[in-house]
Amino acid sequence: MAYVRQMEPGEADDPLLRKIYDDAVRRAGRVWNIVKVTSLDARMTRAHLGLYREVMLGSGPLPPRLRETLAVVVSRANDCHY
């Protein structure tokens, strides 16, 4: 399995990343690994979250709950731990 260095919430010294992490904790009670995977570049994390929101919550033929279910199934099939 590949390893990607991730910034933990206590290490986030970039103001943008700290805000992203604080927002994540307020929203979900934690910072998920899928967010941390791009954390070495806060601008990339912000862009990644925008893409994620559009794919998962934007308009389309599949309801958001089914999109999330498919994402979990694919992640498990690929042995992704995020």
C-alpha positions in Angstrom: 0.0 0.0 0.0 1.2 3.5 -0.8 1.9 5.9 2.0 1.0 9.6 1.9 2.3 11.9 4.6 -0.7 13.6 6.3 -0.9 16.6 8.5 -2.7 15.8 11.7 -5.1 18.4 13.2 -2.6 19.3 16.0 0.1 19.9 13.4 -1.9 22.3 11.2 0.0 25.5 11.3 -1.3 26.9 8.0 -4.3 29.2 8.8 -6.3 27.9 5.8 -5.7 24.2 6.8 -6.5 25.0 10.4 -9.8 26.5 9.3 -10.6 23.5 7.1 -9.8 21.2 10.0 -11.9 23.2 12.5 -14.8 23.2 10.0 -14.5 19.4 9.6 -14.5 18.9 13.4 -17.6 21.1 13.7 -19.3 19.3 10.9 -18.3 15.6 11.6 -16.7 15.6 15.0 -13.3 14.7 13.4 -11.1 15.2 10.4 -11.5 12.2 8.1 -8.4 10.7 6.4 -9.8 11.6 2.9 -9.4 15.2 4.0 -5.9 14.7 5.5 -4.6 13.0 2.4 -4.0 16.4 0.6 -3.2 18.3 3.8 0.4 19.2 2.9 -1.0 21.8 0.5 -4.0 23.6 2.1 -5.1 25.1 -1.3 -5.2 21.6 -2.7 -7.3 20.4 0.3 -9.7 23.2 -0.3 -10.0 22.3 -4.0 -10.3 18.6 -3.2 -13.2 19.4 -0.9 -14.9 21.5 -3.5 -14.6 18.6 -6.0 -15.9 16.1 -3.4 -18.9 18.3 -2.6 -19.8 18.7 -6.3 -19.5 15.0 -7.0 -21.3 13.9 -3.9 -23.9 16.6 -3.5 -24.2 18.2 -6.9 -27.0 17.6 -9.3 -27.1 14.2 -11.0 -29.2 11.0 -11.5 -28.0 9.3 -8.3 -29.1 10.5 -4.8 -26.3 11.6 -2.5 -26.8 8.6 -0.2 -26.3 6.2 -3.0 -23.2 8.1 -4.2 -21.7 7.8 -0.7 -22.6 4.1 -0.5 -20.8 3.5 -3.9 -17.8 5.5 -2.6 -17.5 3.2 0.4 -17.8 0.0 -1.6 -15.1 1.2 -4.1 -12.8 2.3 -1.3 -13.2 -1.1 0.4 -12.6 -3.0 -2.8 -9.4 -0.9 -3.3 -8.3 -1.5 0.3 -8.4 2.3 0.9 -8.6 3.1 4.6 -10.1 6.6 4.2 
